[in-house]
Amino acid sequence: MGKSYQGLLDHCKKALKDNVQYVYGAKMQVLSYNQIKNLQNTYGKNMVWDSDLNKAGKMCCDCSGLISSYTGIIRSSSGYADTASAQVSISELKAHWKKYVGWALWLKGHIGIVSDTEGYYYAMDGSGRNMVHYPLNKNNWVKVIKLKDIDYEEASEMVDNYDAAVKVLVDKGVISSREYWDNAVKCVKYLDQLVINMANNVK
């Protein structure tokens, strides 16, 4: 089982609080000047800026490293996209934000995390920005992906009453309206429990 989405959000919030610095190729580690110089020699000055050399002695990370330093599974931003268990559009995210909290935002070469604050994301957002909690429009995100290494099941609390269960089933499109079920429950013993079980199985 993967790490929790709530744990990932807490990890992002800690990185923000700790003012973690962006250095391409870093995976949440304190880097020396020589280590940053070696990364620059490996990836080039377009990826590791000269100004990044000033981040020596500080905790450093890149965008994919923000996730992998939490899960313990190293993937690149493209690797996260390739292994995603689901994906949705940015417009779907905007329409139903709460459903996708803790999912990843993706564009070619970059990745961030959907915040629990609507309209915002967390990311190691490049050498000029470092760790941020920014409005969605600060990047040209292409899609939203469900991370294979994160367990999202806890996002859905178990429904324990009929009213909440019917609401879930209507929201999910399993039933078109609740009137039929309201009448049926009055006539059939234990049918309300069946509805509750149905809701918990589709969440």
N, C-alpha and C positions, 0 to 999 in steps of 0.2 A: 504494500500500500504506500502511496506517495505521501509527501508532506502536505500539511493542510494549507488551504488558500488563506486562512486567517493568519497562520504562521508566516506565510510569504508577505502578507501586508505588514505585519509587525516587523519583519526583517527590513522591508523598504523604509518604514518609519524610523527605524533605528539608524539606517544608513543616512537618512536625511538629517536626523538629529546630530549624528556624528560628523556631518559635513564630509562624507567620503568623496574623494577626488577621482575624476575620470582619467584613466590612462588605458589606452587600447592594449588589450592582451593581459591586463591584470585581473585577478580573480579574488578580490577582497583580501588584499595583503599589503603590508607596509613595505614599500619599495625603496631601495637605496638609489642614489644618483646613477650608479653604474648599471643597476638593473633596468632603470628607465632608459638609459642610453642604449643598452643592448636591445630593448624592445624597439627603440627608434631605428637602430641599425637593421633589425629584422624586418620591420613593417614599413619603414620609410617615414619621412617627415610629414607627409599628408595625413598619416594615421596617428603618429605620435609626435605632437607638436614640440617645438623648442621650449615653449612655455611649460610643457609638462615636466621638464627637468626640475622646475622649481617645486614640484610636488614630492620630491624626495623626503623620506622620513614620515610621510603621511599615509593613511589607509587609502588604497587605490583599488579601482575596479572598473570594468567596462560593462556595457549594457547586458550582454548575455551572462556575464559573471555575477550580476546582481541576483539572477535566478539560481544559477548553478552553485553559488556559494551558500545558498540555503538548502538546495536539494542534495548536494554532493554529487550530482551527475553533470558532467561537463558537456555542454552543447553550445554551438554557435547560434546566432540569431536565425540563420537559415535552417540549422538543425532542429530548432524548436518548431519552425514552420513545417518542416518535413515530417515530424513525428506527432504533430497536433492531432488530438482525437476528435476535434470538431473545429469549425470556423464559421463566423458570421460577418456580416457587413458592418461598416461603421454606422450606417443609418439604423440598423437593427440595435446596435449598442445604445445609440442615443434614444431610441424609442423604449427600450426596456433595460435601463442601466443596471438595476439591482440584480438582474439575472446573470450578469457577466462580471461582477466584482471579483477581482483576483485572476481573471483571464489575462492573456497577454495582448498588447497592441503591437502590430507588426508593420514594418515597411522594409524594403530591401536594405539589408545591412544594419538594421536597428530593431530594438525590441524594448517595450516598456510594460507596465502593469496597470490594469484598470483599477483606479482608486475606489475606496468606499465613500469618497466624497464625489457626488455626481458631477460629471463634466471635467474631472481631473484624472491625471495619470502620474505614476511614479516611474522614474527611469534614471539610469546613469546616462545623461543626455548629451554626451560629447565633451570635449576638452574645454570648450568655452562656457559650459553650463554646469558641469559636474552632476551631483545628485540633486534631482529636482522633484517637486510636486507641482505640476504645471497644468493649465487648462489644455484641453484636448487639441485645440487649434494651434498649439505651439509646434506641432509636427504634422506632416502630411501622412498620417497613418493610413494604411491601405485596408487592413482587415483586423479582426479580433480572433484570436486562436485559444482553444482550450488546451492547456499544457498537459502533456502526458504524465509528467512527473509530479503533478499536484492532485491531491484528493479534494474534489469539490462536493462530495456527498454531504458534508456537514453544513453546507450552505442552505440545505432544505431541512428545517426542523420537522419532526414528525407531527402530523395532524392528529388531534385526539378528539375532535367533535364533528358532528354532522355538518354544521353550517360552514365551518372552515374547509371541510372536505369537498363540499359541493362547489365552493368558490374556486378551489384548486382545479377541479375537473372542468368547470366552465372556462377558466383562464387558459387551460391547456387545450381546450377544444375537444375534450373527450365527450362532453355532453353540450348540447346547444342551449339548453335552458334548464332552470332548476325546478320549474313548476311540476313537471311530470314526476320527478323524484320526490318532491315534497308530498305529493298525493300518494305515491306508492309506499313511502315510508310509513304513512299512517295506517296502511292496510297490511303490510307484510312485516312480521316480527323479525328483528335482527337485521333488516335491510339497511338500517342506518350504519351498522357496523361494517357491512359489506362496502358501502360507499366510502367509509373512512379508509378501509384497507385498499380500495382502488386508488384513492388519492395518494396514499403513501407509496404505492407501487409505481405511479407515473412521475413522481417528483424527481 
